[in-house]
Structures are given as structure tokens and as C-alpha cells.
Amino acid sequence: MKKWILVLALLVGAVDAKELERPLIVGHIANQAGGEITLTMRSTAKCREQDAVFVYIRDPGGRVSLIGCWRLVGETIFVFWDDGDTYSYPLDALRMTPEWLRYMEQEAAREKEATT
């Protein structure tokens, strides 16, 4: 289910201009340092070059400590950090936000309306 929700959004370009002002948060992945990786649907010039969208890490103190870009390939989330490191995470590690799930339900309903 998670995979199809993400794939649908990424394939149809589900984020409109309003969402770019306050980026829609897709979900979070806990990291080994006790912080949290936050995947967004925010588009940046650098991320567009990598066919990806914006991601950041908050350390245990809540400060943003690293930024980068992420992309879903099959069942794997690839993160390309600005410090040059690349990490991969299984899709099952992602905790999707209620906001994201609501957004995707609304998009699916709009798509269904448009095709009927």
C-alpha cells in the first residue's frame, strides 16, 4: 500500500504550487543517531537535476543538520545528501504522515471524478 501511494504521487506530479510554499511532508524515517529524516515533496533546482525531491535530517535537539534529495526506486528510498553521501532505506521504514495520506486520498478522489 505504501509503495502505491508514493508511486501514484510521484508519477502524476501530485504537488501543486501551493504545496511548494509549505512543503508537504510525506513521512519520517528514524535514523541511528536518534534524529529523524523528513521526506518532503518540495521541489528544488538541485533535486530536479537528480529527478528527486527535498529531504532533511533533524538531530535529536530538533535542529536541521543535513539536507539533500530523495527518490523512490522500487521498494527502496534513496537519499542523496549534500555532503556527498548516499543512503538507502527500505520503504517499510517510512512512517507516512496523516497529512500526506489525506492529500493522496483527495487526489485519488479528484482523479476518479475526472475519469467518470
C-alpha positions in Angstrom: 0.0 0.0 0.0 2.8 2.5 0.9 4.5 1.9 -2.3 1.5 2.6 -4.4 0.6 5.8 -2.6 4.1 7.1 -3.2 4.3 5.9 -6.8 1.0 7.4 -7.6 2.1 10.8 -6.3 5.5 10.8 -7.9 4.2 9.7 -11.3 1.3 12.2 -11.5 3.3 15.1 -10.0 0.7 15.4 -7.2 2.1 18.5 -5.6 0.7 21.9 -6.7 2.3 25.3 -6.3 0.5 26.0 -3.0 2.3 22.9 -1.5 5.7 24.2 -2.5 5.3 27.3 -0.3 4.9 25.0 2.7 6.2 21.7 1.6 4.0 18.7 2.0 5.7 16.2 4.4 5.5 12.7 3.1 6.8 11.0 6.2 9.7 10.3 8.5 12.4 7.7 9.0 14.2 7.3 12.3 18.0 7.5 12.0 20.7 5.7 14.0 21.8 9.0 15.7 18.4 9.4 17.3 17.2 12.0 14.9 14.7 11.9 12.1 14.9 12.0 8.4 12.0 14.0 6.9 10.9 13.4 3.3 9.0 16.2 1.6 7.5 16.8 -1.8 9.3 20.2 -2.1 11.0 20.6 -5.5 14.4 22.4 -5.7 16.6 23.0 -8.6 19.3 20.7 -7.3 16.7 17.9 -6.6 15.1 18.3 -10.1 18.5 17.7 -11.6 18.5 14.3 -9.8 14.9 13.5 -10.6 14.2 13.7 -6.8 12.6 15.9 -4.1 13.8 17.6 -0.9 14.8 15.8 2.3 16.4 16.9 5.6 17.5 15.5 8.9 16.6 16.9 12.3 19.1 16.0 15.1 17.8 14.9 18.5 17.8 18.6 19.5 15.5 19.5 16.7 18.0 21.4 14.5 18.3 20.7 10.8 21.7 19.1 10.5 21.8 17.9 6.8 19.8 18.4 3.6 19.6 16.6 0.4 17.3 14.9 -2.2 15.3 11.7 -2.2 13.8 9.4 -4.8 11.8 6.1 -4.6 13.1 3.2 -6.7 11.0 0.1 -6.4 10.8 -0.7 -2.7 13.8 1.5 -1.8 14.1 5.1 -0.8 17.4 6.6 -2.0 18.7 9.7 -0.3 21.5 11.8 -1.8 22.9 14.1 0.9 24.5 17.4 0.2 27.7 16.2 1.9 28.1 13.6 -0.9 26.9 10.6 1.0 24.1 8.4 -0.4 22.0 6.1 1.7 19.1 3.8 1.0 16.2 2.8 3.2 13.5 0.2 2.8 10.1 1.6 2.1 8.8 -0.1 5.2 11.0 2.2 7.4 8.9 5.2 6.3 6.1 6.4 8.6 3.8 8.4 6.4 2.1 11.5 7.9 -1.7 11.7 8.2 -1.4 14.9 6.1 0.2 13.0 3.3 -2.4 10.2 3.4 -5.3 12.7 3.4 -3.7 14.6 0.5 -3.4 11.4 -1.5 -7.0 10.3 -0.8 -8.1 13.7 -2.1 -6.0 13.4 -5.2 -7.4 9.9 -5.9 -10.9 11.2 -5.5 -10.2 14.0 -7.9 -8.7 11.6 -10.4 -11.7 9.3 -10.1 -14.1 12.3 -10.6 -12.2 13.4 -13.7 -12.5 10.0 -15.3 -16.2 9.4 -14.7 
